[in-house]
Amino acid sequence: MTEFEPAPAVRETAESIATMEIRGAATIASAAAEALAEQAEAAAASGATASDPAAFRASMRAAARDLRETRPTAVSLPNALRYVLQRMEGDSVDGLRRSVVDASEAFVEQLDRAQEDLGQVGANRLADGDTVMTHCHSTDALACIEAAVEQGKSISAVVKETRPRQQGHITAEQLRDAGVPVTLIVDSAARRYLDEVDHVVVGADSIAADGGVINKIGTSGLAVNARERGVPIMTAAQTIKLHPETLTGHTVEIEMRDEGEVIDPAARGEIGDIAVENPAFDVTPPRYMDAIVTEQGQFPPESIVTLMRELFGEGAAEPWAEP
């Protein structure tokens, strides 16, 4: 293996992330961290990288770049790479290897605890007898509701189906499995049912430094309606969702998905010449969000930048780049 050749585990993980066989922010982050540990073990046992610390470091950066390029708009993936590579230290190859493996294990362990800790924080915002409204499918949002149920609270849910991929159906099924009574509604009925809701709980794809929440398309409109109705709304998101690149003025790219998710070719042909757009996410301004709940506590959206700086410094380092 040359210093720039990734270990087989890195290639396999990169392919699985790219094809969405591995999906979900925490799952992607965990897989990336574990792949770097595999790269460290392989590089420490092979050829020039086994005896040359500089070559070992170069091989780690190359592996991280391969992983990073699989999902350029993802947030948890580069955050996982940053966590591990920024803790790579040592004067010898064995010392470097140990630091990478230790960092990977610590990161994965932290991820395993994060959702449970987040759920407990979010559950404290919910009262016995509350009805919550959800949007899309977020395991972090579900963790808050499930933790509230485990605390002995009676919780019911109004679940938006979340078109065009209807991820709300997954949420509905998982809440029913947790013993939560569920009412499934079409997205356009959300404002009507907010009068029957005590709290709105959503997840996040990423969170910007100004407290803006990037989440499944429709979140922003729901937040505006909730504020107009006086219904509190919180975002449940692990800190791996924080977007450190926004500290230095970068904007968040909104993924545009295939139009076939919105309309099938036959129906499109019958309608005639139309444009079809299918944005995956929108941005909810911080003034419409009451709180952001993380495993490290709850924060007013405008103060999330403080936590971001504590975790990532003043900007988004790219330790996978060549010096």
PAZAVEX-354377 format. One record per residue: x, y, z of N, C-alpha, C, CB in turn; residue in three letters. Coordinates in steps of 0.02 Angstrom, whole numbers, padded with zeros to 5 digits, always signed. Glycine has a CB too. Example, Ala and Ser with C-alpha at 12.3 -4.5 7.8 and 13.67 -1.06 7.14 Angstrom:
+00660-00284+00390+00615-00225+00390+00660-00165+00390+00565-00224+00452ALA/+00642-00112+00354+00684-00053+00357+00645+00002+00394+00704-00030+00286SER/
This chain:
+00042-00060+00000+00000+00000+00000+00044+00062+00000-00047+00000+00061MET/+00032+00108-00047+00069+00171-00048+00038+00218+00004+00068+00203-00118THR/+00072+00273+00015+00048+00320+00066-00019+00352+00048+00099+00374+00077GLU/-00038+00350-00016-00100+00381-00037-00155+00330-00052-00089+00424-00097PHE/-00142+00267-00040-00192+00216-00056-00233+00200+00006-00158+00151-00082GLU/-00299+00207+00003-00340+00194+00062-00344+00120+00077-00410+00222+00053PRO/-00353+00104+00140-00364+00034+00160-00431+00010+00132-00363+00028+00238ALA/-00439-00055+00123-00502-00082+00097-00562-00058+00136-00500-00157+00096PRO/-00556-00054+00203-00613-00032+00244-00633+00039+00227-00595-00037+00318ALA/-00585+00082+00209-00601+00150+00191-00639+00151+00124-00537+00193+00186VAL/-00615+00112+00075-00649+00109+00010-00720+00084+00018-00610+00064-00038ARG/-00729+00032+00059-00796+00003+00068-00842+00053+00103-00791-00061+00109GLU/-00816+00087+00154-00858+00135+00189-00876+00194+00144-00821+00161+00251THR/-00828+00218+00105-00841+00274+00060-00895+00255+00009-00776+00294+00023ALA/-00891+00196-00018-00941+00174-00066-01010+00168-00034-00921+00107-00097GLU/-01013+00142+00027-01077+00133+00061-01109+00200+00079-01068+00092+00124SER/-01067+00250+00095-01094+00317+00109-01119+00349+00045-01040+00362+00143ILE/-01080+00342-00008-01098+00373-00072-01163+00345-00100-01042+00364-00123ALA/-01174+00279-00091-01234+00248-00118-01293+00249-00068-01219+00176-00136THR/-01282+00281-00010-01333+00288+00042-01352+00222+00074-01394+00321+00015MET/-01308+00172+00066-01317+00110+00105-01305+00126+00178-01268+00054+00080GLU/-01258+00171+00191-01249+00200+00257-01280+00269+00255-01173+00204+00278ILE/-01330+00282+00297-01366+00346+00296-01381+00366+00367-01431+00342+00254ARG/-01400+00429+00375-01413+00456+00442-01350+00487+00470-01439+00402+00489GLY/-01357+00548+00498-01298+00586+00519-01253+00548+00567-01319+00650+00551ALA/-01282+00519+00619-01241+00485+00669-01209+00422+00640-01283+00467+00730ALA/-01246+00386+00599-01219+00324+00570-01162+00339+00522-01275+00286+00532THR/-01169+00392+00482-01116+00412+00436-01054+00433+00475-01139+00469+00391ILE/-01064+00473+00527-01007+00498+00567-00971+00440+00601-01031+00548+00619ALA/-01008+00394+00629-00977+00337+00663-00938+00294+00614-01031+00295+00697SER/-00967+00281+00555-00933+00240+00505-00869+00273+00481-00979+00227+00445ALA/-00870+00339+00472-00811+00375+00449-00755+00372+00501-00828+00448+00434ALA/-00772+00381+00565-00722+00378+00618-00691+00309+00622-00753+00398+00685ALA/-00732+00258+00617-00708+00189+00620-00664+00173+00559-00766+00140+00625GLU/-00682+00201+00501-00641+00189+00441-00571+00220+00449-00676+00218+00379ALA/-00567+00278+00481-00501+00308+00493-00460+00265+00540-00509+00379+00522LEU/-00492+00235+00589-00455+00189+00634-00428+00130+00595-00501+00165+00692ALA/-00468+00104+00549-00446+00048+00506-00388+00070+00462-00504+00022+00462GLU/-00391+00131+00436-00337+00157+00396-00273+00162+00437-00355+00226+00367GLN/-00279+00185+00499-00220+00191+00542-00188+00124+00555-00239+00223+00608ALA/-00228+00074+00568-00201+00006+00581-00167-00021+00518-00257-00042+00603GLU/-00198-00011+00460-00169-00036+00398-00105+00001+00380-00220-00029+00341ALA/-00105+00067+00388-00046+00106+00370+00013+00091+00416-00062+00180+00373ALA/-00001+00076+00479+00053+00061+00527+00084-00007+00515+00026+00064+00597ALA/+00051-00048+00474+00077-00116+00462+00100-00126+00391+00023-00166+00479ALA/+00105-00072+00352+00117-00082+00281+00170-00035+00253+00053-00073+00242SER/+00220-00062+00221+00268-00026+00179+00297+00036+00211+00235-00007+00117GLY/+00304+00089+00170+00336+00151+00190+00300+00185+00248+00342+00198+00132ALA/+00235+00179+00250+00197+00213+00303+00208+00181+00371+00123+00212+00286THR/+00235+00121+00372+00246+00087+00436+00307+00115+00473+00255+00013+00426ALA/+00350+00149+00438+00412+00173+00470+00422+00249+00462+00471+00137+00440SER/+00378+00281+00426+00386+00353+00412+00325+00391+00438+00396+00365+00336ASP/+00332+00428+00493+00275+00465+00521+00243+00513+00471+00296+00503+00581PRO/+00285+00546+00429+00258+00593+00380+00215+00557+00329+00314+00631+00345ALA/+00238+00499+00307+00199+00460+00259+00135+00434+00291+00241+00401+00232ALA/+00139+00415+00354+00079+00392+00390+00027+00448+00392+00098+00370+00462PHE/+00049+00508+00410+00002+00565+00413-00029+00578+00344+00039+00628+00438ARG/+00013+00574+00292-00012+00585+00224-00065+00533+00205+00045+00584+00173ALA/-00054+00471+00226-00103+00419+00210-00169+00431+00247-00075+00350+00229SER/-00165+00457+00308-00226+00473+00345-00265+00530+00312-00209+00491+00418MET/-00228+00581+00290-00262+00637+00256-00294+00614+00191-00212+00694+00241ARG/-00260+00570+00154-00287+00546+00090-00351+00505+00102-00235+00503+00053ALA/-00349+00463+00154-00408+00423+00170-00467+00468+00189-00393+00373+00226ALA/-00452+00519+00229-00505+00566+00249-00534+00603+00189-00477+00617+00300ALA/-00492+00621+00141-00518+00654+00081-00564+00608+00042-00460+00677+00035ARG/-00545+00544+00036-00588+00496+00001-00657+00493+00035-00555+00427+00000ASP/-00658+00492+00101-00721+00489+00137-00759+00555+00130-00708+00474+00212LEU/-00725+00610+00135-00757+00676+00132-00792+00687+00066-00705+00732+00142ARG/-00763+00664+00011-00790+00677-00055-00854+00637-00071-00739+00661-00107GLU/-00871+00589-00029-00930+00548-00042-00995+00587-00034-00931+00488+00003THR/-00996+00633+00015-01056+00674+00029-01035+00745+00043-01098+00645+00088ARG/-01021+00784-00009-00992+00851+00001-01038+00899+00039-00975+00881-00065PRO/-01103+00887+00040-01148+00933+00077-01164+00910+00147-01211+00942+00038THR/-01141+00850+00166-01155+00824+00233-01115+00863+00285-01138+00749+00237ALA/-01140+00865+00347-01106+00901+00401-01074+00853+00450-01156+00946+00437VAL/-01109+00800+00469-01082+00755+00519-01018+00720+00495-01134+00702+00539SER/-01013+00708+00430-00955+00673+00402-00890+00714+00413-00965+00660+00328LEU/-00885+00776+00390-00824+00814+00403-00812+00827+00477-00826+00879+00366PRO/-00866+00833+00516-00856+00843+00587-00823+00782+00620-00923+00858+00621ASN/-00841+00722+00597-00809+00661+00622-00736+00659+00602-00846+00599+00596ALA/-00722+00677+00539-00652+00677+00515-00611+00728+00554-00650+00693+00440LEU/-00640+00786+00567-00604+00837+00606-00587+00811+00676-00647+00902+00611ARG/-00636+00781+00708-00626+00757+00776-00567+00709+00780-00690+00722+00802TYR/-00564+00662+00734-00512+00611+00737-00444+00639+00716-00530+00551+00693VAL/-00442+00674+00659-00378+00698+00633-00347+00752+00677-00386+00724+00563LEU/-00388+00793+00708-00360+00845+00751-00331+00817+00815-00414+00896+00767GLN/-00345+00755+00830-00316+00722+00888-00261+00673+00870-00371+00685+00926ARG/-00242+00672+00806-00186+00631+00784-00120+00664+00805-00187+00619+00707MET/-00083+00631+00848-00021+00660+00873+00029+00605+00891-00034+00705+00934GLU/+00092+00623+00891+00144+00576+00908+00205+00585+00864+00118+00504+00903GLY/+00262+00562+00889+00325+00567+00851+00341+00504+00813+00382+00584+00898ASP/+00306+00450+00830+00318+00386+00797+00254+00362+00763+00344+00333+00847SER/+00262+00315+00716+00203+00288+00683+00157+00254+00733+00224+00238+00628VAL/+00186+00217+00781+00144+00183+00830+00106+00233+00874+00186+00136+00874ASP/+00140+00287+00892+00106+00338+00931+00050+00371+00892+00155+00391+00953GLY/+00063+00385+00828+00010+00413+00786-00048+00365+00779+00039+00430+00717LEU/-00032+00301+00768-00085+00250+00761-00129+00248+00823-00054+00181+00748ARG/-00096+00246+00881-00134+00241+00944-00179+00303+00953-00086+00235+01004ARG/-00154+00361+00935-00194+00422+00945-00256+00421+00900-00152+00484+00931SER/-00249+00397+00838-00306+00393+00792-00357+00342+00817-00282+00375+00721VAL/-00334+00284+00836-00380+00232+00860-00416+00255+00923-00342+00167+00874VAL/-00379+00286+00968-00410+00310+01030-00462+00364+01016-00357+00337+01078ASP/-00446+00410+00970-00493+00463+00953-00555+00435+00920-00459+00514+00906ALA/-00546+00386+00876-00603+00355+00843-00649+00321+00893-00579+00304+00790SER/-00619+00284+00940-00659+00250+00990-00696+00299+01035-00615+00204+01032GLU/-00662+00353+01054-00693+00404+01096-00751+00437+01060-00641+00456+01118ALA/-00742+00451+00996-00794+00484+00957-00856+00439+00952-00769+00501+00887PHE/-00846+00375+00936-00902+00329+00929-00938+00320+00996-00878+00260+00903VAL/-00900+00316+01050-00931+00310+01116-00972+00372+01132-00877+00299+01171GLU/-00946+00430+01114-00981+00493+01126-01046+00494+01086-00937+00552+01107GLN/-01044+00470+01024-01104+00467+00983-01157+00422+01014-01087+00443+00913LEU/-01134+00365+01041-01181+00317+01070-01219+00348+01129-01144+00255+01093ASP/-01185+00392+01166-01217+00424+01224-01258+00485+01205-01165+00443+01275ARG/-01239+00517+01150-01266+00583+01134-01341+00583+01126-01234+00609+01071ALA/-01368+00535+01089-01440+00537+01076-01481+00525+01139-01459+00486+01023GLN/-01456+00480+01182-01491+00468+01245-01490+00531+01288-01459+00409+01282GLU/-01431+00564+01292-01426+00625+01333-01470+00680+01304-01353+00648+01336ASP/-01470+00686+01238-01512+00736+01204-01585+00723+01219-01500+00736+01128LEU/-01606+00660+01216-01675+00642+01228-01699+00663+01297-01685+00568+01219GLY/-01655+00655+01346-01674+00674+01415-01684+00749+01420-01620+00651+01465GLN/-01640+00788+01386-01647+00861+01387-01712+00882+01354-01587+00894+01351VAL/-01726+00854+01295-01787+00872+01260-01850+00850+01296-01786+00842+01191GLY/-01847+00792+01329-01906+00768+01365-01926+00815+01421-01892+00698+01393ALA/-01878+00849+01449-01893+00895+01504-01934+00955+01481-01829+00919+01536ASN/-01936+00968+01416-01977+01022+01388-02049+01000+01376-01946+01048+01323ARG/-02062+00936+01380-02129+00909+01367-02163+00892+01432-02125+00846+01321LEU/-02228+00907+01436-02266+00896+01496-02314+00837+01488-02306+00960+01515ALA/-02333+00808+01543-02381+00753+01542-02445+00777+01509-02396+00728+01614ASP/-02469+00738+01460-02530+00755+01424-02519+00796+01361-02574+00792+01468GLY/-02456+00813+01345-02442+00853+01286-02456+00815+01221-02369+00875+01286ASP/-02477+00853+01171-02479+00829+01102-02425+00865+01063-02550+00840+01070THR/-02384+00827+01029-02329+00856+00991-02341+00847+00916-02261+00824+01011VAL/-02315+00893+00877-02317+00886+00804-02246+00874+00779-02349+00949+00770MET/-02238+00828+00732-02173+00813+00704-02173+00826+00629-02152+00741+00718THR/-02113+00834+00602-02104+00843+00530-02046+00800+00508-02091+00919+00512HIS/-02056+00763+00454-02006+00718+00427-01991+00662+00477-01941+00756+00410CYS/-01931+00634+00473-01910+00580+00519-01843+00598+00548-01907+00511+00482HIS/-01842+00609+00613-01781+00626+00648-01775+00582+00709-01781+00701+00668SER/-01721+00543+00713-01710+00501+00772-01696+00544+00833-01653+00452+00760THR/-01668+00604+00824-01657+00648+00881-01724+00673+00909-01612+00707+00861ASP/-01769+00694+00865-01835+00716+00888-01872+00658+00921-01875+00744+00829ALA/-01868+00599+00891-01901+00541+00921-01872+00525+00989-01894+00480+00875LEU/-01807+00535+00998-01775+00521+01063-01806+00563+01118-01700+00533+01059ALA/-01824+00626+01103-01855+00670+01153-01924+00644+01173-01860+00742+01125CYS/-01963+00624+01123-02030+00599+01136-02028+00533+01174-02070+00591+01071ILE/-01984+00488+01152-01978+00423+01184-01954+00430+01256-01931+00378+01145GLU/-01908+00477+01268-01883+00487+01337-01939+00514+01381-01824+00537+01337ALA/-01981+00557+01353-02038+00583+01392-02085+00527+01411-02075+00637+01352ALA/-02097+00481+01365-02140+00423+01379-02108+00379+01433-02153+00382+01315VAL/-02043+00370+01428-02008+00329+01479-02010+00362+01547-01936+00317+01458GLU/-02018+00428+01550-02024+00464+01613-02094+00456+01643-02008+00538+01603GLN/-02138+00422+01606-02206+00411+01630-02256+00463+01606-02206+00411+01703GLY/-02236+00505+01559-02281+00556+01533-02325+00527+01478-02242+00616+01507LYS/-02387+00550+01476-02433+00531+01422-02424+00580+01365-02507+00529+01447SER/-02400+00556+01308-02386+00598+01250-02424+00570+01190-02310+00602+01236ILE/-02455+00614+01151-02484+00595+01087-02451+00636+01032-02561+00603+01087SER/-02459+00616+00970-02423+00648+00916-02467+00659+00855-02362+00608+00896ALA/-02458+00718+00824-02484+00733+00758-02424+00732+00711-02523+00802+00755VAL/-02425+00686+00663-02367+00674+00621-02381+00697+00550-02347+00599+00622VAL/-02341+00743+00525-02348+00764+00455-02318+00710+00410-02313+00834+00443LYS/-02351+00694+00356-02327+00640+00313-02261+00658+00279-02378+00624+00261GLU/-02250+00721+00265-02187+00747+00239-02173+00721+00168-02130+00727+00285THR/-02206+00750+00121-02194+00734+00051-02130+00767+00026-02254+00756+00008ARG/-02101+00743-00029-02129+00691-00072-02110+00619-00052-02107+00703-00141PRO/-02064+00610-00004-02041+00542+00011-02078+00511+00071-01967+00542+00025ARG/-02122+00550+00101-02165+00526+00154-02127+00494+00213-02214+00475+00127GLN/-02073+00529+00234-02035+00504+00291-02077+00505+00355-01972+00545+00301GLN/-02131+00544+00355-02174+00544+00414-02205+00476+00429-02229+00594+00405GLY/-02210+00434+00378-02237+00366+00389-02190+00326+00435-02247+00329+00322HIS/-02124+00337+00426-02076+00303+00470-02084+00328+00541-02003+00315+00445ILE/-02091+00394+00548-02100+00423+00615-02163+00395+00647-02104+00500+00611THR/-02217+00392+00610-02280+00367+00637-02273+00295+00662-02335+00370+00584ALA/-02240+00254+00622-02231+00183+00641-02189+00178+00705-02198+00144+00584GLU/-02135+00216+00709-02091+00210+00767-02125+00238+00830-02026+00246+00754GLN/-02164+00291+00823-02200+00316+00881-02253+00267+00905-02232+00383+00865LEU/-02287+00235+00858-02336+00184+00878-02300+00127+00915-02373+00157+00816ARG/-02243+00107+00891-02205+00054+00924-02186+00075+00996-02141+00037+00884ASP/-02179+00140+01007-02163+00166+01074-02225+00177+01117-02124+00231+01068ALA/-02283+00160+01089-02345+00167+01127-02376+00236+01125-02333+00149+01197GLY/-02356+00277+01076-02382+00345+01071-02440+00346+01021-02325+00395+01048VAL/-02499+00371+01042-02555+00378+00994-02536+00428+00939-02619+00401+01031PRO/-02550+00410+00877-02528+00450+00819-02586+00468+00775-02475+00411+00779VAL/-02587+00532+00754-02632+00555+00701-02589+00577+00643-02679+00613+00726THR/-02596+00545+00585-02558+00561+00526-02597+00612+00484-02541+00498+00484LEU/-02564+00666+00463-02598+00717+00424-02558+00734+00361-02609+00781+00466ILE/-02591+00762+00311-02556+00787+00253-02520+00852+00273-02605+00799+00192VAL/-02467+00868+00238-02426+00926+00257-02467+00991+00258-02368+00933+00209ASP/-02511+00999+00210-02548+01062+00205-02600+01071+00260-02583+01065+00138SER/-02610+01021+00302-02657+01027+00358-02623+01049+00422-02693+00961+00369ALA/-02559+01061+00420-02521+01075+00481-02550+01135+00520-02448+01088+00465ALA/-02564+01190+00486-02588+01249+00521-02654+01235+00556-02596+01308+00472ARG/-02697+01197+00525-02761+01179+00555-02751+01140+00620-02803+01136+00505ARG/-02704+01095+00622-02695+01052+00681-02651+01083+00734-02667+00986+00660TYR/-02618+01139+00719-02577+01171+00770-02619+01194+00830-02539+01230+00741LEU/-02684+01207+00819-02727+01226+00874-02736+01170+00925-02795+01247+00847ASP/-02720+01108+00904-02728+01050+00949-02661+01025+00976-02764+00994+00912GLU/-02608+01064+00964-02540+01042+00980-02510+01086+01034-02495+01043+00916VAL/-02471+01054+01079-02437+01091+01133-02364+01107+01117-02440+01051+01197ASP/-02334+01068+01072-02264+01078+01057-02249+01049+00987-02219+01043+01111HIS/-02205+01082+00951-02180+01056+00887-02107+01034+00899-02185+01109+00829VAL/-02091+00974+00876-02023+00947+00885-01997+00926+00816-02022+00887+00936VAL/-01942+00955+00795-01912+00938+00730-01838+00922+00740-01921+00996+00679VAL/-01809+00891+00691-01737+00878+00691-01701+00931+00650-01721+00807+00665GLY/-01640+00914+00629-01602+00961+00587-01553+00921+00544-01564+01013+00630ALA/-01546+00944+00482-01492+00917+00441-01427+00951+00461-01507+00927+00365ASP/-01430+01016+00473-01372+01052+00499-01397+01117+00532-01320+01068+00442SER/-01353+01148+00571-01370+01210+00606-01314+01260+00593-01380+01198+00683ILE/-01333+01320+00571-01284+01371+00554-01264+01411+00616-01313+01419+00500ALA/-01210+01449+00609-01183+01486+00666-01231+01539+00692-01118+01519+00646ALA/-01276+01564+00650-01323+01614+00672-01385+01584+00704-01344+01658+00614ASP/-01387+01517+00710-01444+01482+00739-01496+01462+00688-01476+01525+00789GLY/-01484+01475+00624-01529+01452+00572-01529+01376+00569-01510+01482+00504GLY/-01588+01347+00561-01596+01274+00560-01609+01251+00489-01653+01251+00607VAL/-01565+01211+00462-01573+01182+00396-01603+01113+00406-01505+01178+00356ILE/-01663+01103+00381-01698+01040+00391-01744+01026+00331-01739+01041+00457ASN/-01777+00970+00333-01821+00948+00279-01867+01004+00256-01862+00888+00301LYS/-01874+01011+00191-01916+01063+00163-01985+01061+00196-01922+01053+00086ILE/-02009+01120+00215-02073+01125+00250-02064+01143+00323-02110+01061+00245GLY/-02003+01135+00350-01991+01152+00420-02001+01227+00432-01920+01131+00441THR/-01975+01268+00386-01979+01340+00395-02051+01364+00397-01941+01376+00339SER/-02092+01340+00351-02162+01360+00351-02198+01337+00414-02197+01332+00290GLY/-02182+01277+00437-02212+01252+00499-02192+01296+00558-02190+01179+00511LEU/-02128+01317+00560-02105+01358+00616-02140+01426+00616-02029+01368+00611ALA/-02149+01456+00557-02184+01520+00553-02256+01513+00577-02182+01547+00480VAL/-02289+01460+00556-02358+01449+00577-02362+01435+00652-02389+01391+00539ASN/-02314+01398+00679-02313+01383+00750-02304+01447+00790-02257+01333+00768ALA/-02260+01492+00768-02250+01554+00804-02314+01597+00802-02191+01593+00773ARG/-02347+01598+00744-02409+01637+00738-02464+01609+00783-02433+01637+00665GLU/-02463+01543+00793-02513+01510+00835-02492+01509+00909-02524+01439+00811ARG/-02430+01530+00924-02407+01529+00993-02388+01461+01019-02460+01558+01037GLY/-02371+01415+00972-02351+01348+00991-02274+01344+00993-02380+01294+00942VAL/-02244+01326+01049-02171+01322+01052-02144+01268+01006-02147+01309+01124PRO/-02086+01282+00976-02054+01235+00930-01981+01228+00948-02063+01257+00856ILE/-01957+01166+00951-01886+01155+00966-01855+01110+00913-01878+01123+01036MET/-01791+01121+00902-01751+01078+00859-01710+01032+00903-01706+01120+00812THR/-01713+00968+00890-01672+00919+00925-01616+00897+00878-01714+00857+00949ALA/-01554+00909+00898-01498+00895+00853-01434+00883+00893-01488+00951+00803ALA/-01400+00829+00878-01335+00817+00910-01284+00869+00884-01310+00745+00895GLN/-01232+00879+00922-01183+00930+00904-01146+00914+00840-01133+00939+00960THR/-01149+00852+00817-01118+00836+00752-01156+00869+00694-01116+00760+00741ILE/-01215+00898+00708-01253+00934+00657-01233+01007+00652-01327+00929+00673LYS/-01193+01032+00698-01171+01102+00694-01125+01111+00634-01135+01123+00760LEU/-01133+01167+00599-01098+01178+00535-01043+01230+00545-01148+01201+00480HIS/-00982+01209+00564-00930+01258+00581-00908+01302+00523-00871+01223+00608PRO/-00918+01280+00461-00898+01321+00405-00937+01386+00401-00906+01282+00340GLU/-00997+01387+00432-01037+01448+00431-01008+01501+00478-01109+01433+00450THR/-00961+01483+00521-00928+01532+00563-00887+01582+00522-00882+01497+00614LEU/-00865+01560+00464-00823+01602+00422-00860+01627+00360-00761+01565+00401THR/-00926+01627+00364-00966+01658+00311-00988+01612+00255-00927+01712+00282GLY/-00970+01548+00258-00994+01502+00206-01069+01492+00213-00957+01434+00211HIS/-01103+01487+00157-01174+01472+00158-01185+01397+00152-01210+01510+00101THR/-01244+01375+00170-01260+01304+00169-01293+01288+00102-01307+01285+00228VAL/-01266+01239+00068-01293+01219+00003-01357+01178+00013-01241+01178-00037GLU/-01410+01196-00023-01473+01160-00019-01476+01110-00076-01534+01210-00021ILE/-01482+01047-00059-01484+00993-00109-01549+00996-00148-01475+00924-00075GLU/-01544+00991-00214-01602+00985-00257-01607+00913-00279-01597+01033-00318MET/-01662+00881-00264-01669+00810-00279-01707+00799-00345-01706+00776-00221ARG/-01709+00736-00366-01737+00718-00431-01811+00736-00434-01727+00644-00445ASP/-01832+00762-00492-01901+00782-00500-01948+00722-00500-01910+00820-00565GLU/-01921+00662-00513-01962+00602-00513-01993+00587-00445-01922+00544-00535GLY/-01965+00616-00391-01995+00608-00325-02060+00647-00319-01946+00629-00271GLU/-02068+00698-00361-02126+00742-00357-02181+00720-00406-02106+00814-00371VAL/-02161+00700-00466-02210+00682-00517-02179+00629-00563-02231+00745-00557ILE/-02220+00579-00579-02193+00526-00623-02193+00550-00695-02235+00461-00616ASP/-02150+00521-00737-02143+00545-00807-02208+00546-00846-02093+00502-00842PRO/-02251+00496-00835-02314+00493-00873-02358+00553-00857-02351+00428-00858ALA/-02366+00568-00792-02407+00625-00772-02376+00691-00796-02416+00627-00696ALA/-02311+00694-00794-02277+00755-00817-02289+00765-00891-02202+00751-00802ARG/-02288+00711-00928-02300+00716-01000-02370+00739-01016-02287+00649-01033GLY/-02420+00716-00977-02489+00736-00988-02499+00811-00974-02536+00695-00944GLU/-02465+00836-00925-02472+00907-00907-02443+00952-00962-02438+00922-00840ILE/-02386+00932-00988-02354+00972-01039-02288+01002-01014-02400+01027-01062GLY/-02267+01055-01045-02202+01084-01032-02202+01124-00967-02181+01129-01091ASP/-02177+01094-00913-02173+01128-00849-02104+01117-00819-02228+01102-00800ILE/-02085+01162-00774-02025+01152-00734-02044+01121-00668-01986+01220-00723ALA/-02003+01076-00643-02016+01042-00579-01954+01051-00535-02033+00967-00589VAL/-01964+01076-00476-01909+01083-00429-01924+01045-00365-01895+01158-00414GLU/-01872+01017-00335-01880+00974-00277-01825+00987-00227-01881+00900-00299ASN/-01825+01045-00193-01774+01058-00142-01784+01011-00082-01776+01131-00119PRO/-01728+00984-00057-01733+00937-00001-01741+00973+00065-01671+00893+00001ALA/-01713+01034+00071-01712+01068+00135-01733+01141+00128-01642+01064+00166PHE/-01748+01172+00185-01755+01244+00188-01721+01269+00252-01830+01265+00186ASP/-01718+01334+00260-01684+01365+00317-01735+01402+00359-01627+01413+00293VAL/-01739+01383+00423-01783+01418+00470-01742+01470+00507-01815+01368+00520THR/-01759+01535+00500-01723+01587+00536-01728+01576+00612-01750+01657+00518PRO/-01677+01595+00649-01677+01581+00721-01735+01613+00759-01613+01605+00751PRO/-01763+01668+00733-01817+01702+00770-01881+01660+00773-01832+01769+00737ARG/-01885+01608+00732-01945+01566+00733-01935+01502+00773-01965+01549+00662TYR/-01877+01492+00802-01862+01431+00839-01853+01449+00913-01798+01395+00811MET/-01887+01413+00957-01882+01429+01029-01819+01403+01061-01942+01400+01065ASP/-01797+01343+01042-01738+01314+01074-01707+01262+01028-01756+01283+01141ALA/-01641+01255+01034-01605+01201+01002-01580+01155+01058-01544+01228+00958ILE/-01601+01093+01056-01585+01045+01108-01529+00999+01083-01648+01003+01128VAL/-01475+00995+01121-01419+00951+01103-01402+00907+01163-01357+00993+01082THR/-01355+00862+01154-01333+00820+01210-01296+00860+01263-01288+00764+01184GLU/-01278+00921+01247-01243+00964+01295-01289+01016+01327-01186+00999+01262GLN/-01354+01008+01316-01402+01054+01346-01444+01088+01294-01367+01105+01389GLY/-01488+01133+01316-01530+01171+01270-01505+01242+01265-01605+01170+01292GLN/-01513+01271+01205-01485+01336+01191-01535+01379+01152-01419+01330+01151PHE/-01540+01443+01168-01575+01488+01122-01539+01487+01055-01580+01562+01151PRO/-01575+01487+00999-01541+01481+00934-01485+01531+00924-01592+01490+00879PRO/-01494+01593+00946-01444+01645+00934-01379+01632+00973-01471+01712+00953GLU/-01381+01590+01024-01321+01577+01064-01285+01512+01045-01339+01575+01138SER/-01310+01478+00994-01279+01415+00974-01208+01426+00949-01321+01380+00920ILE/-01194+01487+00926-01127+01503+00902-01075+01494+00958-01125+01574+00875VAL/-01095+01506+01020-01049+01498+01076-01027+01425+01083-01081+01522+01141THR/-01076+01380+01079-01060+01309+01082-01018+01288+01022-01124+01266+01084LEU/-01034+01315+00964-00997+01297+00903-00923+01317+00910-01028+01331+00842MET/-00911+01376+00937-00842+01398+00946-00805+01356+00998-00840+01472+00967ARG/-00841+01334+01050-00810+01291+01100-00788+01225+01070-00858+01279+01158GLU/-00828+01200+01023-00814+01135+00993-00765+01139+00935-00878+01103+00970LEU/-00768+01192+00895-00731+01194+00832-00683+01253+00826-00779+01196+00776PHE/-00681+01297+00876-00638+01355+00869-00672+01409+00828-00571+01337+00838GLY/-00632+01451+00797-00658+01508+00761-00673+01494+00687-00610+01565+00766GLU/-00662+01434+00665-00675+01418+00595-00674+01344+00583-00625+01453+00550GLY/-00684+01326+00521-00688+01255+00503-00621+01232+00475-00744+01244+00450ALA/-00581+01202+00519-00517+01175+00496-00529+01117+00449-00473+01154+00557ALA/-00482+01107+00403-00486+01050+00357-00422+01009+00365-00495+01074+00283GLU/-00418+00970+00417-00356+00933+00431-00340+00879+00379-00360+00901+00499PRO/-00387+00866+00333-00373+00817+00280-00336+00850+00221-00439+00786+00256TRP/-00333+00916+00220-00298+00950+00165-00222+00943+00172-00317+01025+00163ALA/-00188+00942+00115-00115+00937+00117-00086+01004+00142-00087+00919+00047GLU/-00036+01001+00187-00007+01062+00214+00032+01100+00160+00038+01047+00274PRO/
